[in-house]
Amino acid sequence: MAIIVFVNQKGGCGKSSSAVHYAYWLTQQGKGVLLVDADAQRSSSRWLESMDDKIPHKVLQTPDDILDQIPELALQHDYLIVDGPGGLAEPTRAILFRADLAVVPCKPTGLDLQSAFDAVKLVRQAQSVRKGSPKAAMFLSMAVKGTKLKDEATALLSKTQEVAPLLKSVIHQKQAIADAPGQSATVWDLSGRPAAESRREYDRLFKEIMEML
C-alpha cells in the first residue's frame, strides 16, 4: 500500500486534476485505488461521481477522520490518493502525518510560488516530527511553454531540493485538462492533439512519482 497526497495552500494549482488523473492512471495499470477527497469544495469526488469509469472515492474532511480512517483505508487498497484541501490548516497537517509521499503542484506565478514554499515548510515540519516521512516532491503545473515565468519558476523551485525535489515533468496549461471535469472524463477519454500531449505529460509525471515510492 502507498499513501500519496497532493497538497498546496492555494486552490487552482491543478491539485484536484492531478489527483483524479493519477487515480485513473493507476486503475489502468490494474491497481486497486481509492481517492480520498479532503477538500471542502469536493471537486475531485464530484468529478469521479460523474464519470462512467467508477473509481472508488471517499470524502474525509476533519483532522480526526483523516487520522483515524486513512490507515485502515490504505490497508484495503494498493494506492490511496488524497486530494488535500486548499489551505495549510489542521486537515493538511493530519494528511501529512499519514502520507508516504506528498506532491506539491505549483503554477509558475509569484503568489503560487510562495504558496508552494509554504506547503514545503509544512512538509518539512512533518518530516521533522516523523523522522523523515513523508517523502516529498514538487512539479510545475499549468505552465505555459516558452515563457520567462516558467524558466524563473523552475530556477526558484530547484532550491527546495533537500526537502521536496522538483520533478522533471511539467504539466502545461491545456484546454483539454480544463474541459475534462465538465465532460465527466479524463484526458485519456478526449480526442485531439492537446489531449494527447496532456496524456504524455501526465504519463511522464506519474512514472516519476512511482519511482519515488
TAMOCOR-V306690 format. One record per residue. N is the residue number from 1. RES is the residue in three letters. OMEGA is omega in whole degrees, -180 to 180 (999 if undefined). Layout:
BEGIN
N:RES:OMEGA / N:RES:OMEGA
END
This chain:
BEGIN
1:MET:177 / 2:ALA:180 / 3:ILE:-178 / 4:ILE:-177 / 5:VAL:174 / 6:PHE:-174 / 7:VAL:172 / 8:ASN:179 / 9:GLN:-171 / 10:LYS:174 / 11:GLY:177 / 12:GLY:-178 / 13:CYS:-179 / 14:GLY:-178 / 15:LYS:-179 / 16:SER:178 / 17:SER:180 / 18:SER:-179 / 19:ALA:-179 / 20:VAL:-179 / 21:HIS:178 / 22:TYR:178 / 23:ALA:179 / 24:TYR:-179 / 25:TRP:180 / 26:LEU:179 / 27:THR:178 / 28:GLN:174 / 29:GLN:179 / 30:GLY:-178 / 31:LYS:174 / 32:GLY:-171 / 33:VAL:169 / 34:LEU:174 / 35:LEU:176 / 36:VAL:180 / 37:ASP:-180 / 38:ALA:-179 / 39:ASP:-178 / 40:ALA:-180 / 41:GLN:179 / 42:ARG:-178 / 43:SER:-175 / 44:SER:-179 / 45:SER:177 / 46:ARG:177 / 47:TRP:-179 / 48:LEU:180 / 49:GLU:-177 / 50:SER:-175 / 51:MET:176 / 52:ASP:177 / 53:ASP:-174 / 54:LYS:176 / 55:ILE:-179 / 56:PRO:179 / 57:HIS:-179 / 58:LYS:178 / 59:VAL:175 / 60:LEU:-173 / 61:GLN:179 / 62:THR:179 / 63:PRO:-180 / 64:ASP:179 / 65:ASP:180 / 66:ILE:-178 / 67:LEU:-175 / 68:ASP:-169 / 69:GLN:-176 / 70:ILE:180 / 71:PRO:180 / 72:GLU:179 / 73:LEU:-179 / 74:ALA:179 / 75:LEU:-176 / 76:GLN:-176 / 77:HIS:176 / 78:ASP:-177 / 79:TYR:174 / 80:LEU:180 / 81:ILE:-177 / 82:VAL:172 / 83:ASP:-174 / 84:GLY:-180 / 85:PRO:175 / 86:GLY:-178 / 87:GLY:-178 / 88:LEU:179 / 89:ALA:-173 / 90:GLU:177 / 91:PRO:179 / 92:THR:177 / 93:ARG:179 / 94:ALA:179 / 95:ILE:-178 / 96:LEU:177 / 97:PHE:178 / 98:ARG:-172 / 99:ALA:168 / 100:ASP:-180 / 101:LEU:176 / 102:ALA:-179 / 103:VAL:-176 / 104:VAL:174 / 105:PRO:-177 / 106:CYS:172 / 107:LYS:-178 / 108:PRO:174 / 109:THR:-176 / 110:GLY:-178 / 111:LEU:-179 / 112:ASP:178 / 113:LEU:179 / 114:GLN:178 / 115:SER:178 / 116:ALA:178 / 117:PHE:176 / 118:ASP:178 / 119:ALA:178 / 120:VAL:177 / 121:LYS:178 / 122:LEU:176 / 123:VAL:180 / 124:ARG:178 / 125:GLN:178 / 126:ALA:179 / 127:GLN:180 / 128:SER:-179 / 129:VAL:-175 / 130:ARG:177 / 131:LYS:173 / 132:GLY:180 / 133:SER:-1 / 134:PRO:165 / 135:LYS:-177 / 136:ALA:177 / 137:ALA:175 / 138:MET:172 / 139:PHE:177 / 140:LEU:-178 / 141:SER:177 / 142:MET:179 / 143:ALA:177 / 144:VAL:-177 / 145:LYS:173 / 146:GLY:-179 / 147:THR:178 / 148:LYS:179 / 149:LEU:-180 / 150:LYS:-179 / 151:ASP:-180 / 152:GLU:179 / 153:ALA:178 / 154:THR:180 / 155:ALA:-179 / 156:LEU:-177 / 157:LEU:178 / 158:SER:180 / 159:LYS:180 / 160:THR:-170 / 161:GLN:-176 / 162:GLU:-178 / 163:VAL:-175 / 164:ALA:-179 / 165:PRO:178 / 166:LEU:179 / 167:LEU:-179 / 168:LYS:-177 / 169:SER:178 / 170:VAL:174 / 171:ILE:-177 / 172:HIS:-179 / 173:GLN:-179 / 174:LYS:178 / 175:GLN:180 / 176:ALA:179 / 177:ILE:180 / 178:ALA:-178 / 179:ASP:-171 / 180:ALA:-179 / 181:PRO:-179 / 182:GLY:178 / 183:GLN:179 / 184:SER:-172 / 185:ALA:168 / 186:THR:-180 / 187:VAL:177 / 188:TRP:180 / 189:ASP:-174 / 190:LEU:180 / 191:SER:177 / 192:GLY:-177 / 193:ARG:180 / 194:PRO:179 / 195:ALA:179 / 196:ALA:178 / 197:GLU:179 / 198:SER:177 / 199:ARG:180 / 200:ARG:180 / 201:GLU:178 / 202:TYR:180 / 203:ASP:179 / 204:ARG:-180 / 205:LEU:-176 / 206:PHE:175 / 207:LYS:176 / 208:GLU:179 / 209:ILE:-180 / 210:MET:180 / 211:GLU:-179 / 212:MET:-176 / 213:LEU:999
END
